[in-house]
């Protein structure tokens, strides 16, 4: 009887502390600030060249100096505070050590960080979710840019999201009383939130996916 009692007590304790962890996640880990919606600086068009010229000769697998900045995920996952601190004029240990970045390059890096480090083209448009969402018009491009480009494509990691049928399979799985697809985008645990190794989807993109799901995830 004592063994059963202590076993039940252990199970209740685990559930209790797990619940406390989830409930207080925002207190334990402050949430990121909202992205700068007017940012037009991207990794592909602006930042990659700055890093290639000034950083990767050392900060790459070939150069051997950690942290590595030779790929987008490596740079995108690096601390914003530390990145901006080491390139700031007058830094204790400025980077690159041989020749500081120009003010123009520093401004671009700051704008990119404040814009949530986008990879490719940024199109600043109003977010309209007042009309029905179409998979072909509204959803497919979001998935292509953020999900199937490198991972969910039958070649990389993760299940395929290449076709609307693939997406529907993920959409209709219910997890924590919400569509698995939507939950994976808003998961409060960073190591589980999608897309992995890339900036979070914008609130507008998530709102569009959520509406499409609530409308039945139609092939339209």
ChimeraX commands (.cxc) that place a marker at each C-alpha (Angstrom):
marker #1 position 0.00,0.00,0.00 radius 0.5
marker #1 position 2.86,2.41,0.83 radius 0.5
marker #1 position 4.48,1.74,-2.53 radius 0.5
marker #1 position 1.23,2.57,-4.32 radius 0.5
marker #1 position 0.82,5.75,-2.26 radius 0.5
marker #1 position 4.33,7.00,-3.06 radius 0.5
marker #1 position 3.94,6.10,-6.73 radius 0.5
marker #1 position 0.73,8.13,-6.96 radius 0.5
marker #1 position 2.41,11.00,-5.11 radius 0.5
marker #1 position 5.32,10.97,-7.59 radius 0.5
marker #1 position 2.96,11.04,-10.58 radius 0.5
marker #1 position 0.94,13.93,-9.12 radius 0.5
marker #1 position 4.16,15.86,-8.41 radius 0.5
marker #1 position 5.40,15.43,-11.98 radius 0.5
marker #1 position 2.09,16.61,-13.42 radius 0.5
marker #1 position 2.01,19.57,-11.03 radius 0.5
marker #1 position 5.49,20.81,-11.81 radius 0.5
marker #1 position 5.06,20.26,-15.54 radius 0.5
marker #1 position 1.90,22.34,-15.41 radius 0.5
marker #1 position 3.67,25.08,-13.48 radius 0.5
marker #1 position 6.45,25.11,-16.08 radius 0.5
marker #1 position 4.03,25.59,-18.94 radius 0.5
marker #1 position 1.92,28.17,-17.09 radius 0.5
marker #1 position 4.94,30.27,-16.13 radius 0.5
marker #1 position 6.99,29.94,-19.32 radius 0.5
marker #1 position 6.59,33.61,-20.18 radius 0.5
marker #1 position 7.84,34.58,-16.73 radius 0.5
marker #1 position 10.84,32.23,-17.00 radius 0.5
marker #1 position 11.70,33.21,-20.56 radius 0.5
marker #1 position 10.59,36.67,-21.74 radius 0.5
marker #1 position 8.98,36.60,-25.16 radius 0.5
marker #1 position 10.69,38.22,-28.13 radius 0.5
marker #1 position 9.68,41.73,-29.09 radius 0.5
marker #1 position 7.45,42.23,-32.10 radius 0.5
marker #1 position 9.19,42.31,-35.46 radius 0.5
marker #1 position 9.83,45.63,-37.17 radius 0.5
marker #1 position 7.10,45.52,-39.80 radius 0.5
marker #1 position 8.85,48.02,-42.09 radius 0.5
marker #1 position 12.13,46.11,-42.33 radius 0.5
marker #1 position 13.26,45.31,-45.88 radius 0.5
marker #1 position 16.77,44.02,-45.08 radius 0.5
marker #1 position 17.15,40.27,-45.66 radius 0.5
marker #1 position 19.87,37.68,-45.20 radius 0.5
marker #1 position 19.83,36.64,-48.82 radius 0.5
marker #1 position 20.06,40.14,-50.32 radius 0.5
marker #1 position 22.08,42.08,-47.73 radius 0.5
marker #1 position 23.49,40.26,-44.70 radius 0.5
marker #1 position 25.03,37.20,-46.37 radius 0.5
marker #1 position 27.52,39.34,-48.31 radius 0.5
marker #1 position 28.50,41.36,-45.22 radius 0.5
marker #1 position 29.15,38.19,-43.23 radius 0.5
marker #1 position 31.00,36.50,-46.12 radius 0.5
marker #1 position 33.43,39.40,-46.51 radius 0.5
marker #1 position 34.01,40.15,-42.84 radius 0.5
marker #1 position 33.36,37.05,-40.74 radius 0.5
marker #1 position 33.39,33.60,-42.34 radius 0.5
marker #1 position 37.15,33.44,-42.92 radius 0.5
marker #1 position 37.32,32.79,-39.16 radius 0.5
marker #1 position 33.76,31.96,-38.07 radius 0.5
marker #1 position 33.20,28.85,-40.16 radius 0.5
marker #1 position 34.04,25.16,-40.08 radius 0.5
marker #1 position 37.01,25.94,-42.32 radius 0.5
marker #1 position 38.20,28.87,-40.19 radius 0.5
marker #1 position 37.63,26.89,-37.01 radius 0.5
marker #1 position 36.45,29.73,-34.75 radius 0.5
marker #1 position 33.17,29.30,-32.90 radius 0.5
marker #1 position 30.42,30.44,-33.29 radius 0.5
marker #1 position 30.08,29.59,-36.97 radius 0.5
marker #1 position 28.34,32.14,-39.19 radius 0.5
marker #1 position 28.76,30.35,-42.52 radius 0.5
marker #1 position 25.08,29.38,-42.86 radius 0.5
marker #1 position 21.80,31.19,-42.34 radius 0.5
marker #1 position 20.60,28.94,-39.46 radius 0.5
marker #1 position 23.88,29.43,-37.58 radius 0.5
marker #1 position 23.66,33.21,-37.81 radius 0.5
marker #1 position 19.90,33.39,-37.28 radius 0.5
marker #1 position 20.14,31.38,-34.05 radius 0.5
marker #1 position 22.95,33.46,-32.55 radius 0.5
marker #1 position 22.10,35.85,-29.70 radius 0.5
marker #1 position 20.84,39.21,-30.99 radius 0.5
marker #1 position 22.33,41.01,-27.98 radius 0.5
marker #1 position 25.79,39.52,-28.49 radius 0.5
marker #1 position 25.76,40.00,-32.25 radius 0.5
marker #1 position 24.91,43.70,-31.99 radius 0.5
marker #1 position 27.34,44.18,-29.08 radius 0.5
marker #1 position 30.43,42.87,-30.88 radius 0.5
marker #1 position 29.86,44.93,-34.03 radius 0.5
marker #1 position 29.03,48.15,-32.16 radius 0.5
marker #1 position 31.55,51.01,-32.39 radius 0.5
marker #1 position 33.70,51.07,-29.25 radius 0.5
marker #1 position 33.05,47.44,-28.31 radius 0.5
marker #1 position 35.57,45.90,-25.89 radius 0.5
marker #1 position 36.37,43.13,-28.38 radius 0.5
marker #1 position 35.04,44.47,-31.68 radius 0.5
marker #1 position 34.39,42.17,-34.60 radius 0.5
marker #1 position 35.91,41.79,-37.04 radius 0.5
marker #1 position 39.10,42.59,-35.07 radius 0.5
marker #1 position 41.16,43.71,-38.07 radius 0.5
marker #1 position 38.69,46.23,-39.47 radius 0.5
marker #1 position 35.35,47.25,-37.90 radius 0.5
marker #1 position 32.20,47.13,-40.00 radius 0.5
marker #1 position 31.17,50.32,-41.72 radius 0.5
marker #1 position 28.31,52.26,-40.15 radius 0.5
marker #1 position 26.21,51.36,-43.16 radius 0.5
marker #1 position 26.78,47.63,-42.61 radius 0.5
marker #1 position 26.11,47.95,-38.87 radius 0.5
marker #1 position 22.82,49.70,-39.60 radius 0.5
marker #1 position 21.81,46.92,-41.99 radius 0.5
marker #1 position 22.57,44.23,-39.41 radius 0.5
marker #1 position 20.58,46.13,-36.75 radius 0.5
marker #1 position 17.61,46.55,-39.08 radius 0.5
marker #1 position 17.76,42.85,-40.02 radius 0.5
marker #1 position 17.81,41.78,-36.36 radius 0.5
marker #1 position 14.95,44.13,-35.46 radius 0.5
marker #1 position 12.99,42.74,-38.40 radius 0.5
marker #1 position 13.29,39.19,-36.96 radius 0.5
marker #1 position 16.08,38.16,-39.33 radius 0.5
marker #1 position 14.16,37.36,-42.53 radius 0.5
marker #1 position 15.86,35.06,-45.03 radius 0.5
marker #1 position 14.41,36.15,-48.36 radius 0.5
marker #1 position 12.35,38.90,-49.91 radius 0.5
marker #1 position 10.19,40.93,-47.56 radius 0.5
marker #1 position 6.94,42.30,-48.92 radius 0.5
marker #1 position 5.32,44.83,-46.61 radius 0.5
marker #1 position 1.57,44.57,-47.15 radius 0.5
marker #1 position -1.46,44.88,-44.87 radius 0.5
marker #1 position -2.64,41.63,-43.30 radius 0.5
marker #1 position -6.14,40.88,-44.55 radius 0.5
marker #1 position -7.80,37.83,-43.02 radius 0.5
marker #1 position -11.34,39.12,-43.47 radius 0.5
marker #1 position -11.92,36.97,-46.55 radius 0.5
marker #1 position -11.85,33.19,-46.97 radius 0.5
marker #1 position -8.35,31.78,-47.25 radius 0.5
marker #1 position -7.27,29.87,-50.34 radius 0.5
marker #1 position -4.58,27.19,-50.14 radius 0.5
marker #1 position -3.15,28.04,-53.57 radius 0.5
marker #1 position -3.27,31.82,-53.07 radius 0.5
marker #1 position -2.58,32.33,-49.36 radius 0.5
marker #1 position -1.13,29.19,-47.76 radius 0.5
marker #1 position 1.08,27.38,-50.27 radius 0.5
marker #1 position 3.60,30.22,-50.58 radius 0.5
marker #1 position 4.03,30.42,-46.78 radius 0.5
marker #1 position 4.75,26.70,-46.57 radius 0.5
marker #1 position 7.12,26.79,-49.54 radius 0.5
marker #1 position 9.19,29.62,-48.06 radius 0.5
marker #1 position 9.28,28.32,-44.52 radius 0.5
marker #1 position 8.61,24.56,-44.41 radius 0.5
marker #1 position 9.27,22.62,-47.60 radius 0.5
marker #1 position 12.41,24.57,-48.50 radius 0.5
marker #1 position 14.92,22.21,-46.89 radius 0.5
marker #1 position 12.91,20.08,-44.47 radius 0.5
marker #1 position 9.34,18.91,-45.11 radius 0.5
marker #1 position 9.87,17.76,-48.68 radius 0.5
marker #1 position 10.34,13.96,-48.64 radius 0.5
marker #1 position 14.10,14.54,-48.69 radius 0.5
marker #1 position 14.91,16.54,-45.57 radius 0.5
marker #1 position 13.80,15.99,-42.01 radius 0.5
marker #1 position 10.13,15.83,-41.07 radius 0.5
marker #1 position 7.02,14.61,-42.84 radius 0.5
marker #1 position 6.15,16.01,-46.24 radius 0.5
marker #1 position 4.10,19.19,-46.66 radius 0.5
marker #1 position 4.58,19.36,-50.41 radius 0.5
marker #1 position 0.97,18.72,-51.42 radius 0.5
marker #1 position -2.34,19.93,-50.06 radius 0.5
marker #1 position -3.15,16.33,-49.07 radius 0.5
marker #1 position 0.06,16.20,-47.01 radius 0.5
marker #1 position -0.86,19.46,-45.30 radius 0.5
marker #1 position -4.42,18.29,-44.65 radius 0.5
marker #1 position -3.10,15.16,-42.92 radius 0.5
marker #1 position -1.13,17.35,-40.51 radius 0.5
marker #1 position -3.97,19.85,-40.18 radius 0.5
marker #1 position -6.60,17.37,-39.05 radius 0.5
marker #1 position -4.44,15.87,-36.29 radius 0.5
marker #1 position -5.66,17.52,-33.07 radius 0.5
marker #1 position -3.06,18.32,-30.42 radius 0.5
marker #1 position -3.89,20.25,-27.22 radius 0.5
marker #1 position -7.35,21.01,-28.65 radius 0.5
marker #1 position -5.92,22.71,-31.71 radius 0.5
marker #1 position -4.78,21.67,-35.18 radius 0.5
marker #1 position -1.33,20.07,-35.06 radius 0.5
marker #1 position -0.20,22.34,-37.89 radius 0.5
marker #1 position -1.22,25.51,-36.04 radius 0.5
marker #1 position 0.11,24.26,-32.70 radius 0.5
marker #1 position 3.54,23.54,-34.17 radius 0.5
marker #1 position 3.81,27.21,-35.22 radius 0.5
marker #1 position 2.86,28.67,-31.83 radius 0.5
marker #1 position 4.38,26.08,-29.47 radius 0.5
marker #1 position 5.75,27.89,-26.42 radius 0.5
marker #1 position 8.77,25.56,-26.27 radius 0.5
marker #1 position 11.37,27.05,-28.68 radius 0.5
marker #1 position 13.00,23.68,-29.43 radius 0.5
marker #1 position 9.66,22.38,-30.77 radius 0.5
marker #1 position 8.32,25.48,-32.49 radius 0.5
marker #1 position 8.34,25.49,-36.28 radius 0.5
marker #1 position 10.08,26.33,-38.48 radius 0.5
marker #1 position 13.19,25.06,-36.71 radius 0.5
marker #1 position 16.35,27.09,-37.25 radius 0.5
marker #1 position 14.47,29.92,-38.92 radius 0.5
marker #1 position 12.58,32.99,-37.72 radius 0.5
marker #1 position 9.05,32.42,-36.44 radius 0.5
marker #1 position 6.20,32.99,-38.85 radius 0.5
marker #1 position 4.63,36.41,-38.55 radius 0.5
marker #1 position 1.35,36.86,-36.71 radius 0.5
marker #1 position -0.26,37.55,-40.09 radius 0.5
marker #1 position 0.98,34.29,-41.62 radius 0.5
marker #1 position -0.20,32.28,-38.61 radius 0.5
marker #1 position -3.58,34.03,-38.69 radius 0.5
marker #1 position -4.02,33.07,-42.35 radius 0.5
marker #1 position -3.12,29.42,-41.71 radius 0.5
marker #1 position -5.41,29.31,-38.67 radius 0.5
marker #1 position -8.35,30.70,-40.66 radius 0.5
marker #1 position -7.75,28.26,-43.51 radius 0.5
marker #1 position -7.77,25.39,-41.00 radius 0.5
marker #1 position -10.95,26.62,-39.32 radius 0.5
marker #1 position -12.61,26.86,-42.75 radius 0.5
marker #1 position -11.95,23.16,-43.26 radius 0.5
marker #1 position -8.46,23.19,-44.80 radius 0.5
marker #1 position -9.92,23.06,-48.29 radius 0.5
marker #1 position -8.03,22.30,-51.48 radius 0.5
marker #1 position -8.90,25.63,-53.08 radius 0.5
marker link #1:1,2 radius 0.2
marker link #1:2,3 radius 0.2
marker link #1:3,4 radius 0.2
marker link #1:4,5 radius 0.2
marker link #1:5,6 radius 0.2
marker link #1:6,7 radius 0.2
marker link #1:7,8 radius 0.2
marker link #1:8,9 radius 0.2
marker link #1:9,10 radius 0.2
marker link #1:10,11 radius 0.2
marker link #1:11,12 radius 0.2
marker link #1:12,13 radius 0.2
marker link #1:13,14 radius 0.2
marker link #1:14,15 radius 0.2
marker link #1:15,16 radius 0.2
marker link #1:16,17 radius 0.2
marker link #1:17,18 radius 0.2
marker link #1:18,19 radius 0.2
marker link #1:19,20 radius 0.2
marker link #1:20,21 radius 0.2
marker link #1:21,22 radius 0.2
marker link #1:22,23 radius 0.2
marker link #1:23,24 radius 0.2
marker link #1:24,25 radius 0.2
marker link #1:25,26 radius 0.2
marker link #1:26,27 radius 0.2
marker link #1:27,28 radius 0.2
marker link #1:28,29 radius 0.2
marker link #1:29,30 radius 0.2
marker link #1:30,31 radius 0.2
marker link #1:31,32 radius 0.2
marker link #1:32,33 radius 0.2
marker link #1:33,34 radius 0.2
marker link #1:34,35 radius 0.2
marker link #1:35,36 radius 0.2
marker link #1:36,37 radius 0.2
marker link #1:37,38 radius 0.2
marker link #1:38,39 radius 0.2
marker link #1:39,40 radius 0.2
marker link #1:40,41 radius 0.2
marker link #1:41,42 radius 0.2
marker link #1:42,43 radius 0.2
marker link #1:43,44 radius 0.2
marker link #1:44,45 radius 0.2
marker link #1:45,46 radius 0.2
marker link #1:46,47 radius 0.2
marker link #1:47,48 radius 0.2
marker link #1:48,49 radius 0.2
marker link #1:49,50 radius 0.2
marker link #1:50,51 radius 0.2
marker link #1:51,52 radius 0.2
marker link #1:52,53 radius 0.2
marker link #1:53,54 radius 0.2
marker link #1:54,55 radius 0.2
marker link #1:55,56 radius 0.2
marker link #1:56,57 radius 0.2
marker link #1:57,58 radius 0.2
marker link #1:58,59 radius 0.2
marker link #1:59,60 radius 0.2
marker link #1:60,61 radius 0.2
marker link #1:61,62 radius 0.2
marker link #1:62,63 radius 0.2
marker link #1:63,64 radius 0.2
marker link #1:64,65 radius 0.2
marker link #1:65,66 radius 0.2
marker link #1:66,67 radius 0.2
marker link #1:67,68 radius 0.2
marker link #1:68,69 radius 0.2
marker link #1:69,70 radius 0.2
marker link #1:70,71 radius 0.2
marker link #1:71,72 radius 0.2
marker link #1:72,73 radius 0.2
marker link #1:73,74 radius 0.2
marker link #1:74,75 radius 0.2
marker link #1:75,76 radius 0.2
marker link #1:76,77 radius 0.2
marker link #1:77,78 radius 0.2
marker link #1:78,79 radius 0.2
marker link #1:79,80 radius 0.2
marker link #1:80,81 radius 0.2
marker link #1:81,82 radius 0.2
marker link #1:82,83 radius 0.2
marker link #1:83,84 radius 0.2
marker link #1:84,85 radius 0.2
marker link #1:85,86 radius 0.2
marker link #1:86,87 radius 0.2
marker link #1:87,88 radius 0.2
marker link #1:88,89 radius 0.2
marker link #1:89,90 radius 0.2
marker link #1:90,91 radius 0.2
marker link #1:91,92 radius 0.2
marker link #1:92,93 radius 0.2
marker link #1:93,94 radius 0.2
marker link #1:94,95 radius 0.2
marker link #1:95,96 radius 0.2
marker link #1:96,97 radius 0.2
marker link #1:97,98 radius 0.2
marker link #1:98,99 radius 0.2
marker link #1:99,100 radius 0.2
marker link #1:100,101 radius 0.2
marker link #1:101,102 radius 0.2
marker link #1:102,103 radius 0.2
marker link #1:103,104 radius 0.2
marker link #1:104,105 radius 0.2
marker link #1:105,106 radius 0.2
marker link #1:106,107 radius 0.2
marker link #1:107,108 radius 0.2
marker link #1:108,109 radius 0.2
marker link #1:109,110 radius 0.2
marker link #1:110,111 radius 0.2
marker link #1:111,112 radius 0.2
marker link #1:112,113 radius 0.2
marker link #1:113,114 radius 0.2
marker link #1:114,115 radius 0.2
marker link #1:115,116 radius 0.2
marker link #1:116,117 radius 0.2
marker link #1:117,118 radius 0.2
marker link #1:118,119 radius 0.2
marker link #1:119,120 radius 0.2
marker link #1:120,121 radius 0.2
marker link #1:121,122 radius 0.2
marker link #1:122,123 radius 0.2
marker link #1:123,124 radius 0.2
marker link #1:124,125 radius 0.2
marker link #1:125,126 radius 0.2
marker link #1:126,127 radius 0.2
marker link #1:127,128 radius 0.2
marker link #1:128,129 radius 0.2
marker link #1:129,130 radius 0.2
marker link #1:130,131 radius 0.2
marker link #1:131,132 radius 0.2
marker link #1:132,133 radius 0.2
marker link #1:133,134 radius 0.2
marker link #1:134,135 radius 0.2
marker link #1:135,136 radius 0.2
marker link #1:136,137 radius 0.2
marker link #1:137,138 radius 0.2
marker link #1:138,139 radius 0.2
marker link #1:139,140 radius 0.2
marker link #1:140,141 radius 0.2
marker link #1:141,142 radius 0.2
marker link #1:142,143 radius 0.2
marker link #1:143,144 radius 0.2
marker link #1:144,145 radius 0.2
marker link #1:145,146 radius 0.2
marker link #1:146,147 radius 0.2
marker link #1:147,148 radius 0.2
marker link #1:148,149 radius 0.2
marker link #1:149,150 radius 0.2
marker link #1:150,151 radius 0.2
marker link #1:151,152 radius 0.2
marker link #1:152,153 radius 0.2
marker link #1:153,154 radius 0.2
marker link #1:154,155 radius 0.2
marker link #1:155,156 radius 0.2
marker link #1:156,157 radius 0.2
marker link #1:157,158 radius 0.2
marker link #1:158,159 radius 0.2
marker link #1:159,160 radius 0.2
marker link #1:160,161 radius 0.2
marker link #1:161,162 radius 0.2
marker link #1:162,163 radius 0.2
marker link #1:163,164 radius 0.2
marker link #1:164,165 radius 0.2
marker link #1:165,166 radius 0.2
marker link #1:166,167 radius 0.2
marker link #1:167,168 radius 0.2
marker link #1:168,169 radius 0.2
marker link #1:169,170 radius 0.2
marker link #1:170,171 radius 0.2
marker link #1:171,172 radius 0.2
marker link #1:172,173 radius 0.2
marker link #1:173,174 radius 0.2
marker link #1:174,175 radius 0.2
marker link #1:175,176 radius 0.2
marker link #1:176,177 radius 0.2
marker link #1:177,178 radius 0.2
marker link #1:178,179 radius 0.2
marker link #1:179,180 radius 0.2
marker link #1:180,181 radius 0.2
marker link #1:181,182 radius 0.2
marker link #1:182,183 radius 0.2
marker link #1:183,184 radius 0.2
marker link #1:184,185 radius 0.2
marker link #1:185,186 radius 0.2
marker link #1:186,187 radius 0.2
marker link #1:187,188 radius 0.2
marker link #1:188,189 radius 0.2
marker link #1:189,190 radius 0.2
marker link #1:190,191 radius 0.2
marker link #1:191,192 radius 0.2
marker link #1:192,193 radius 0.2
marker link #1:193,194 radius 0.2
marker link #1:194,195 radius 0.2
marker link #1:195,196 radius 0.2
marker link #1:196,197 radius 0.2
marker link #1:197,198 radius 0.2
marker link #1:198,199 radius 0.2
marker link #1:199,200 radius 0.2
marker link #1:200,201 radius 0.2
marker link #1:201,202 radius 0.2
marker link #1:202,203 radius 0.2
marker link #1:203,204 radius 0.2
marker link #1:204,205 radius 0.2
marker link #1:205,206 radius 0.2
marker link #1:206,207 radius 0.2
marker link #1:207,208 radius 0.2
marker link #1:208,209 radius 0.2
marker link #1:209,210 radius 0.2
marker link #1:210,211 radius 0.2
marker link #1:211,212 radius 0.2
marker link #1:212,213 radius 0.2
marker link #1:213,214 radius 0.2
marker link #1:214,215 radius 0.2
marker link #1:215,216 radius 0.2
marker link #1:216,217 radius 0.2
marker link #1:217,218 radius 0.2
marker link #1:218,219 radius 0.2
marker link #1:219,220 radius 0.2
view
